[in-house]
Amino acid sequence: MRRDVFQAIADPTRRAIIALIAIEALTPNAIADNFNTTRQAVSKHLKILTECELVKQEHQGREIYYSLQIDKMKEIDNWLEQYRKIWETSFNQLDKILSTIKKSKNGK
């Protein structure tokens, strides 16, 4: 099944996994140690993240390490950028209104 990055980040556990492996590559057992769930459940989350190309696997001996694919995160950032401009414009307008109110209360 082909999934997209937004399906992957919709789940809070997967977002937490992304945060963990953004710092350093980890094995599934090391990742599972950070959650109150089974290693199998973590493996299912890792499978989805891998299918979405948000994480990559690297074999080192008998261990598999998972690390973040930073380039794929740009897809999320690009999507958010359009909304970031909207809310930043709204906050700037709010700042101007609050500044005007403050000046009028101070008699300036």
Steps between C-alpha positions, in 0.01 A plus 500: 500500500638839403468752778594864515695691762185655644357159584829420669507810718130478588579255778653642823717191555651535153567869564676403823706240311599767248612725786709219648680401182552860393768517767672169424443172317344238728413132491134395534569376854655833600201681352253267675669570835358853478138388474255310715420259217631184342797481267264359235285811520808718458605287203164565333548873546853472358364309201255782422770764546729302270227460236454877506876544465518706819749256649764277353650175620868425523630155584802490731586138571190332638340829601279729295524871572227745406579861421301797374486595131526876541427571133155341527416732791525789252176377341327567831673836539399607149136417571508690832666805343179612328317504835795651686469810280130529583541479878806724502301765312217463752740532795662808346155659458414414861829655617415824317150511652632436852767764454239752386277421799794532738598837354143630524474393866826681578365816335747502217 
